[in-house]
Each structure stands twice: as structure tokens, then as C-alpha cells.
């Protein structure tokens, strides 16, 4: 079938494999600019075999909501839950639609984060404890092979989600018995002086130490990706399998995961589709999100979209076409895994980012998973004598009601331009656009934002 043909593979001719990372930053991948030599050879190879997106985002930078959006193509207030709560039982999902179309469905790891497993009715599922704490490439390969064989024996196409638990905390090499258990199966470790410290964090010794541990987990994630893809190759089904890779959101460090900064929501999306997607393509123009995953898969298979979808298929982009309406992206945050509410909403395009922090301005202090590690402790200590670090700690813990950044001049969002005389008009345009989108979407925080900004 020629590239660019409007006739794509029929459902029984095409398998679907989604591989995900847990807390992987966009720029931690070699092909996306990570300077560590050989950090992600398997992901770099996958990217070269298909298309990668430079403006790919998760709408909400925390595990369960992001993954439930993948399955439902809906925002949390449309699938009936927020935070770490399962979508409403009447919500249609991608696995249900594919099972109805004759697919064998399977999931490896992160099972509960995709919502109630019984509602998906997976044919095959293995969770963290079956997978070497979700961090053993050999076990992922074993179960991938087992699942693919069963689908072949049943004469069915397959839909498999292989979810690595890397590079989620605790990172490889971290201290403590639980951490040491999860530090097994290491292909490579890194010294603090070998790794780049993200620009949104201060360059402190313990920050470097923890970032080095994180990159050890990144490299092991890549080994898992390679193991799953080899199992697919060995099955003889790679040529008729649509492969996608994504991270659920950014790294579990301050100012990344569970926030609305670019490093919070930007995800390394890659798509390989033999015979349909030309190898080596890079989309540097369009914004795509996790909400678009299910619509794209269903359209590629010639199946009806899920009722009530908030997302939109990006199949035209895979054909090399342009697609209107992808000039910006709405992102949000609602609730931590500890069920603490920190409502945030953001709108960004390729240059600017506007954030509304609905919880800020009072006595509430931000609390999230990343504060338990070496990095936040090092920042607190440094803040005692370093005014710049002290300001970063203060902002992280308390925020301000509005933030506005020029990401072209300030890619790590270090200088808030809200109130700057030369940015008042532009920031106002983003503010008004965000509020209009929230009102149109029926977002439960829309009226709250409207009232707050009217004061």
C-alpha cells in the first residue's frame, strides 16, 4: 500500500502496540537532545523508523488521569472522576471498542492506573509484581512473547499496552531496601558528573546525584523498550503492527511532574507504521495530546470513534498532511496521589505559556511526590544561603495566581512575566483564551477562575 493512500489497513490486518514510560522527560531521550551518549539507543532507533512529535503533551501530568485519558479520550470531568479515581463505569473505552471488533487485548504493568481493569475486560494482564517491580526487561519480553503467541493461536489481531515502571521513583541506585530491590537489572549506571542537570533545577551536588540515578532508570527503560520490540520482531508480526511510544508525563522532580510547566506535560511521542509512515519524519508544527490517541487508533483501524471524545485523530499528520486546530494545547492539574487538590490550568503555544494556579494566594503549601527525594532537600538547604534558590523554593511551595513565560527566551520558565508592562496585552489574550476554553469545555474550575480574575 503506497504511503499517503487514503485506504489504511483494515482492523484484522493491523495490530497495535503501545509502549509507555513512567515519568520520562521529553529531553531525556537521545534523539530529543539528551547529551548522554547511548542513553536510549532503542528509542532512538524506533524514532528513526517512523515519526516523532516535538509538541506532544499529556493533558494532565500525573499517572492515572493521563492513562485514563488515553483509554477514554476524555478530560477527567467528562469521564467522571479526578485524581487517582477510576472513570465512571458507563464511560466507553478503547479496549472495549477493540474487543468488540475482534481484538485480543493485553496490558503489562500500571494496570490499575488505566481505570477499573474489570471495565476494560483485558484478555491478558500482568502487573508490577509479575514484572520484576515493573523494571525487568527480560520479563517484559517473556510476557510480550506469550501474549503475541496467544493472539496468533486465536487468529486474532492484538492490542497490547506495555508499561514500564521506569524511570519512576525510586530511581536506580537510590538508598534503602525497597530502592535496592528496584535497582536490579541495571544495564548501566551514571556518575553525577556525567549527567545534565535540567535548567529548571539548581545545579547542586545532591541534585546531580539524584539526576544520575534517574538516568540509570532511563537507560533501563530503554532496555525494556528494546526487549518488547525484539519480542514483536521474533513473533513475525512487526510488519503489520502499528507501534506507538509515549511517556505519561515529565520526570518526578520539582517543577516537572504534577504541574503545568512545559517540562511537566511534554511527552516523547513516536509512531512506527511500516508501509504507511515514512521513516525519519519529525513533526515540529502540530500539538498532539494523549486525548488524541484513541481517536487516531480507531480511525486507523476503520472503526467508529468513542462517543463523547474530547480528542481528535491525528491520522492526517501520519500521512504527512497538515491539520488545523493544533496550534496550542490546554493542560491541567487537579489532584495528587495523596488526594490533595491543587487546581491548575494552562494554555501554551510554541512560544508562550500561561498558567492559572487556582489554589495559590492563600496559606496552602504545595505537596507532591518529588519532595521526598534528594533534590528538594538539597534545594531547601541551599535556600538558607542562596537567595536565587530560596526564590525557587518559595515559588514551588506557594506559587502565584498567574504565571506567564516566553519559552523561546526562557525555556525553563524561570522568569514570570505576569505584570511586565510589555507583556500585559499578550498575557491578557492567553488568560481570556484559556477561560473561554474552560467555559466551553464545561470545566468545573471555569467559574472559579472567572471569579478569581474578576476580583
C-alpha positions in Angstrom: 0.0 0.0 0.0 1.5 3.3 -1.0 2.4 6.0 1.5 -0.3 8.7 1.6 -3.0 6.4 0.4 -6.4 7.2 1.9 -7.1 3.5 2.3 -5.5 2.2 5.5 -5.2 -1.3 6.8 -8.5 -3.0 7.9 -8.9 -4.0 11.5 -8.0 -7.6 11.0 -4.8 -6.7 9.1 -3.3 -4.4 11.8 -2.1 -4.9 15.3 -1.5 -2.1 17.8 1.3 -1.9 20.4 1.6 1.0 22.8 4.8 1.2 24.9 4.8 3.7 27.7 7.4 5.1 30.1 6.6 6.2 33.7 7.8 9.8 34.4 10.2 10.2 31.4 11.1 13.8 30.4 10.9 14.7 26.7 14.5 15.7 26.5 15.8 12.6 28.4 15.7 10.7 25.1 18.8 10.9 22.9 17.0 11.8 19.7 15.3 14.6 21.5 18.6 16.2 22.6 19.8 14.3 25.6 23.6 14.8 25.5 24.5 11.5 27.3 26.0 9.2 24.7 24.0 6.0 24.1 21.3 6.8 26.7 18.4 5.5 24.7 19.5 3.5 21.7 16.3 1.5 21.2 14.1 4.6 21.4 16.4 6.5 19.0 16.1 3.5 16.6 12.3 3.5 16.9 12.2 7.2 16.2 14.3 6.7 13.1 11.9 4.1 11.8 8.8 6.3 12.0 7.6 9.7 13.0 8.3 11.6 16.2 6.5 14.7 17.5 8.1 17.7 19.1 4.9 19.3 20.5 3.3 16.2 22.1 1.7 16.6 25.6 -0.2 14.8 28.2 -3.2 17.0 29.3 -2.6 16.2 33.0 0.9 15.4 34.3 0.1 12.6 36.8 -0.1 8.9 36.2 -3.7 7.7 36.5 -5.5 10.7 34.9 -3.1 10.7 31.9 -3.5 7.0 31.3 -7.3 7.1 31.7 -7.4 9.9 29.1 -5.5 7.5 26.7 -8.3 5.0 27.1 -11.3 7.3 27.1 -10.2 10.3 25.0 -11.9 12.4 27.6 -10.9 15.0 30.2 -11.4 13.8 33.8 -14.6 15.9 34.3 -16.0 14.2 31.3 -15.1 10.6 32.3 -16.5 11.2 35.8 -13.5 11.3 38.1 -10.4 13.2 39.1 -7.0 12.3 40.5 -6.5 8.6 41.3 -10.1 7.5 40.9 -11.4 5.3 38.2 -13.6 6.6 35.3 -17.3 6.1 35.5 -18.5 2.6 34.6 -20.6 3.9 31.7 -17.7 5.6 30.0 -16.8 3.9 26.7 -13.1 2.9 26.4 -10.7 1.9 23.7 -10.1 -1.7 24.9 -13.8 -2.3 24.9 -14.2 -1.0 21.4 -11.3 -3.1 20.1 -12.5 -6.3 21.9 -15.9 -5.7 20.2 -14.0 -5.5 16.9 -12.4 -8.9 17.5 -9.1 -7.9 19.0 -7.2 -9.7 21.8 -6.3 -7.1 24.4 -3.4 -7.2 26.9 -1.7 -5.0 29.4 1.7 -5.2 31.1 2.2 -3.0 34.2 0.3 0.0 35.6 -2.9 -2.0 35.3 -4.8 0.0 38.0 -3.8 3.3 36.5 -5.9 2.7 33.4 -9.0 2.6 35.5 -11.0 -0.4 36.8 -9.5 -3.4 35.0 -12.8 -5.2 35.1 -14.4 -2.5 33.0 -11.7 -3.0 30.3 -12.1 -6.8 30.4 -8.5 -7.4 29.5 -7.8 -10.8 27.9 -4.2 -10.8 29.4 -2.8 -8.7 32.2 0.4 -8.7 34.3 1.1 -6.1 36.9 4.1 -4.7 38.7 4.9 -7.7 40.9 4.8 -10.0 37.9 7.3 -7.8 36.1 10.2 -7.5 38.4 8.8 -4.4 40.1 7.9 -3.2 36.6 11.6 -2.9 35.8 12.9 -6.2 34.3 13.3 -6.1 30.6 13.6 -9.9 30.3 10.3 -10.5 32.0 8.6 -7.9 29.7 10.0 -9.8 26.7 8.7 -13.1 28.1 5.2 -11.9 28.7 5.1 -10.0 25.4 6.0 -13.2 23.6 3.4 -15.2 25.5 0.7 -12.7 24.7 1.6 -12.4 21.0 1.7 -16.2 20.7 -1.8 -16.5 22.2 -3.2 -13.9 19.8 -1.7 -15.8 16.8 -3.1 -19.1 18.1 -6.6 -17.5 18.4 -6.3 -16.0 15.0 -7.0 -12.5 16.3 -5.3 -9.1 15.8 -3.9 -7.7 19.1 -3.9 -4.6 21.1 -1.1 -4.6 23.8 0.0 -1.8 26.2 3.4 -2.5 27.6 4.0 -0.1 30.5 7.5 0.2 32.0 7.6 1.4 35.6 10.9 3.2 34.8 12.0 5.9 35.3 9.5 6.4 38.2 10.9 6.8 41.7 12.6 5.2 43.5 15.4 5.6 41.0 18.0 3.0 40.3 20.8 3.2 42.9 18.8 5.1 45.5 19.3 4.1 49.1 17.1 1.8 51.1 16.0 -1.9 50.7 13.0 -1.1 48.5 15.1 1.1 46.3 17.9 -1.5 46.1 15.3 -4.2 45.1 14.2 -1.9 42.2 17.9 -1.2 41.4 18.4 -4.7 39.9 18.7 -5.4 36.2 20.8 -2.4 35.7 22.4 -2.2 32.2 24.3 0.9 33.1 24.8 3.5 35.8 25.9 7.1 35.6 28.2 9.3 37.7 26.9 12.7 38.8 29.4 14.5 36.6 28.2 12.6 33.5 24.6 13.9 33.5 23.0 17.2 32.6 21.0 19.0 35.3 17.7 20.3 33.9 17.7 24.0 33.6 14.6 24.3 35.9 16.7 22.9 38.8 19.7 24.3 40.6 23.0 22.6 39.9 23.7 21.2 43.4 25.7 18.0 44.4 22.7 16.1 45.6 20.6 17.2 42.7 23.3 15.8 40.4 23.4 12.6 42.4 19.6 12.1 42.1 19.5 13.1 38.4 22.3 10.5 37.8 20.1 7.8 39.5 17.2 8.9 37.3 19.2 8.5 34.1 20.2 5.0 35.2 16.4 4.2 35.3 16.0 5.9 31.9 18.6 3.6 30.4 16.9 0.6 31.9 13.5 1.8 30.5 15.2 1.8 27.0 16.3 -1.8 27.5 12.7 -2.7 28.3 11.6 -0.9 25.1 14.2 -2.9 23.2 13.1 -6.2 24.7 9.4 -5.7 23.9 10.3 -4.7 20.3 12.5 -7.7 19.9 9.7 -10.0 21.1 7.5 -8.4 18.4 10.1 -8.9 15.7 10.6 -12.5 16.8 6.8 -13.1 16.5 6.9 -12.2 12.8 4.2 -9.6 13.2 6.2 -6.4 13.2 5.3 -5.5 9.6 1.6 -5.4 10.4 1.9 -3.7 13.8 1.3 0.0 14.5 3.8 0.8 17.3 3.5 3.9 19.5 5.7 5.1 22.3 5.0 7.8 24.9 5.7 8.9 28.4 2.8 9.6 30.7 4.4 13.0 31.7 7.7 14.6 32.8 10.2 13.5 35.4 9.4 13.3 39.2 11.4 16.3 40.2 10.3 19.8 41.4 8.7 21.9 38.7 8.1 18.9 36.5 5.6 16.0 37.2 2.2 17.1 38.8 2.5 20.6 37.4 1.6 22.5 34.2 5.1 23.6 33.1 6.3 22.5 29.7 8.6 20.0 31.3 5.6 18.7 33.2 3.4 17.8 30.3 5.7 17.4 27.2 5.9 13.8 26.2 8.3 12.0 23.7 5.7 10.6 21.2 6.9 8.3 18.5 4.9 6.3 15.9 6.1 3.5 13.6 3.8 2.1 11.0 5.5 0.0 8.3 4.4 0.9 4.8 2.4 3.9 6.0 4.5 6.3 8.0 7.7 7.4 6.3 10.8 6.7 8.4 12.7 9.6 10.0 9.8 12.1 10.0 9.7 14.9 12.6 6.6 16.9 13.2 7.7 20.3 14.6 4.5 22.1 13.9 1.4 20.4 15.4 0.4 19.9 19.0 -0.9 16.4 19.8 -2.1 15.0 23.2 -3.0 11.8 25.0 -6.6 12.6 24.3 -5.9 12.1 20.6 -4.5 8.5 21.0 -7.8 6.6 21.0 -9.4 8.6 18.1 -6.2 8.1 16.0 -6.1 4.3 16.6 -9.8 3.8 15.9 -9.7 5.9 12.7 -6.6 4.0 11.5 -8.5 0.7 12.0 -11.6 2.0 10.3 -13.7 1.9 13.5 -16.1 4.4 14.9 -14.8 7.0 17.4 -15.6 6.7 21.1 -18.8 8.6 21.9 -18.1 11.8 23.8 -14.4 12.1 22.8 -12.6 15.3 23.6 -9.6 14.3 21.5 -9.2 14.3 17.7 -7.4 11.8 15.4 -4.0 12.9 14.2 -4.1 10.4 11.4 -3.6 13.2 8.8 -0.3 14.0 10.4 0.9 10.5 9.9 0.1 10.8 6.3 2.3 13.9 6.1 -0.6 16.3 5.9 -1.3 19.5 7.9 -4.1 19.7 10.3 -5.8 22.9 11.6 -6.6 23.4 15.2 -3.3 22.1 16.5 -1.6 25.4 17.2 -1.8 25.3 21.0 -2.6 22.9 23.9 -4.7 23.0 27.1 -3.1 21.3 30.1 -4.2 21.0 33.7 -3.6 19.5 37.1 -6.2 18.6 39.7 -5.2 16.2 42.5 -2.1 14.4 43.8 -1.9 10.7 44.6 -2.4 11.8 48.2 -5.8 13.3 47.2 -4.7 16.8 47.8 -6.3 19.3 45.4 -4.2 21.8 43.6 -6.2 23.0 40.6 -4.1 24.5 37.8 -4.9 25.2 34.2 -2.6 26.2 31.4 -2.5 27.2 27.8 0.6 27.2 25.6 1.7 27.5 22.1 5.1 27.1 20.6 6.4 30.2 22.3 4.3 31.2 25.3 2.9 29.5 28.4 0.2 30.9 30.6 -0.7 29.2 33.9 -3.6 29.9 36.3 -3.0 28.4 39.8 -6.4 28.2 41.3 -5.1 27.1 44.7 -2.4 29.8 45.1 -2.6 33.0 47.1 -3.5 31.6 50.5 -1.8 29.6 53.2 -1.9 26.3 51.3 1.5 24.7 50.6 2.2 22.5 47.6 3.0 18.9 48.4 3.9 16.2 45.9 5.9 13.1 45.4 9.1 14.8 44.2 9.6 16.5 47.6 10.6 13.2 49.2 13.9 12.9 47.2 17.4 14.3 47.4 16.6 17.2 45.2 14.1 19.1 47.2 16.1 18.5 50.4 19.2 20.0 48.7 17.2 23.0 47.5 15.8 23.7 51.0 19.4 23.6 52.4 20.8 25.8 49.7 17.9 28.2 50.2 19.3 29.2 53.6 22.2 31.0 52.0 21.3 31.3 48.3 18.7 33.9 47.5 18.0 32.6 44.0 17.4 29.1 45.2 15.3 30.5 48.0 13.0 32.2 45.5 12.6 29.0 43.5 11.7 27.0 46.7 9.2 29.7 47.6 7.6 29.7 44.2 7.4 25.9 44.1 5.7 25.7 47.5 3.3 28.6 47.3 3.1 29.7 43.6 1.3 32.9 42.5 -2.2 33.0 41.0 -0.9 33.6 37.4 2.3 32.8 35.6 3.3 33.8 32.0 6.5 32.8 30.3 8.2 33.4 27.0 9.6 29.9 26.4 11.6 31.0 23.4 13.7 33.3 25.6 13.2 31.4 28.8 12.8 27.7 28.0 12.9 26.6 31.7 10.2 29.0 32.8 12.4 30.9 35.3 11.1 34.5 34.7 7.5 35.1 35.3 6.3 37.9 33.0 2.9 38.5 34.6 2.7 42.2 35.3 5.5 43.1 32.9 4.3 46.3 31.1 5.3 45.0 27.7 3.5 41.6 28.2 0.2 42.8 29.7 -1.8 42.6 26.4 -0.4 39.3 25.3 -0.8 37.7 28.8 -4.4 39.0 28.8 -5.1 37.3 25.5 -3.8 34.0 26.8 -5.8 34.5 30.0 -9.0 35.2 28.1 -8.5 32.3 25.7 -7.9 29.9 28.5 -11.0 31.0 30.3 -13.1 30.7 27.1 -11.9 27.2 26.5 -12.7 26.1 30.1 -16.2 27.6 29.9 -16.8 25.9 26.6 -15.5 22.5 27.9 -17.6 22.7 31.0 -14.5 22.6 33.2 -15.6 22.7 36.9 -12.9 25.3 37.6 -14.1 27.7 34.9 -16.4 29.8 37.1 -13.8 29.7 39.9 -11.2 31.1 37.5 -13.6 33.7 36.2 -14.5 34.9 39.7 -10.9 35.0 40.8 -9.8 37.1 37.9 -12.7 39.5 38.3 -11.5 40.4 41.8 
